[in-house]
Every structure is written in structure tokens, then in C-alpha cells.
Amino acid sequence: MVDFLHRLDLGESSSVAELFSLDGVWHWPFGNRQIGGREALRAYLASRPKDRLSRRLMTNILVTVESEATARAVSYVTTYRVDGYSGGMVEPRLPANVGHYEDVFRKIDGVWFLAGRTVFLPFGGGMERLPLADASSAGRLRCRPSDRQVAGPW
């Protein structure tokens, strides 16, 4: 579940489809959008804009194992996202959406795969695109030398 978010947010979105079973489905009830099958998911994920910056926070993860080969999970997700990103630090903004995932897992040949993911987004908005000036400077923090603090290696 967390690997899904890491891959999407940290530049490996094309590999997210590998987490789904061959017949896996990703469904968004709002707008009745659904993508089924690993190849269709791979094509969808490959269409993700290259200049998209996103970070998702997943919490309240509840997994219920139903059998040796099936499980279900519910988790909350908060997404921060902008398009037009070209590097650096972007000034903080409100989340693009807040909701939850309902997942169905299937174990195939000893490996767990997403058989289905349904996304419920009761809080959401449109996609923000950084203005060209902000995209080139990436909203760098502006401070006087006296405002700077020494940061650790993290």
C-alpha cells in the first residue's frame, strides 16, 4: 500500500501497475471512472505529466486478512500536488484532496497484488499549475540572512 504511494510520488509512476494483479482495477466512483487490467493501468500511469510534483500521506491503515489468499484494507490519504514543477521548494499550500482508499488484495504465487483499489475523495479540487515564474524559481523560500537557521543533514 505504501509502496504504491512511494512509486507515484518519487518518480516511479510507470512501475505502479506492477503492484496490481493482471486483471486489477482502479476505480474512482466520483465521475464513475475505472481503469482495468495491468496494461491499461500502465498506459494510464505513463500519461502522468512529467512536471507533476505530488506527495501523499497515508494514515489509519486497517488491513483485514480474509483468507490465505485474500485481504481487504481501508486507509486515509491526503494529497498535495501541483503541475508545472521544475525543481526546488514550492511554498506550502492546502491539500489537493483528502479521502480514503478501499483495497482488495489477492495473493498469487506467494506474492500479494492489488486486485482492486477504489478511491473516495469527499474533499477535493482541481489541479493547480504553477505560474511560469514560480515554476522556474520553484517558489524558493525568501529570507534575510539573519532569518536563516542551520539545518541538520536530514
Buried (B, 14 or more C-beta within 10 A) or exposed (E): BEEBBEBBBEEEBEEBBEBBBEEBBBBBEEEEEEBBBBEBBBEBBEEBEEBBBBEBEBEEEEEEEEEEEBBBBBBBBBBBBBBBBEEEEBEEEEBBBBBBBBBBBBBEEEEBBBBBBBBBBEEEEEEBBBEEEBBEBBBEEEEEEEEEEEEEEE
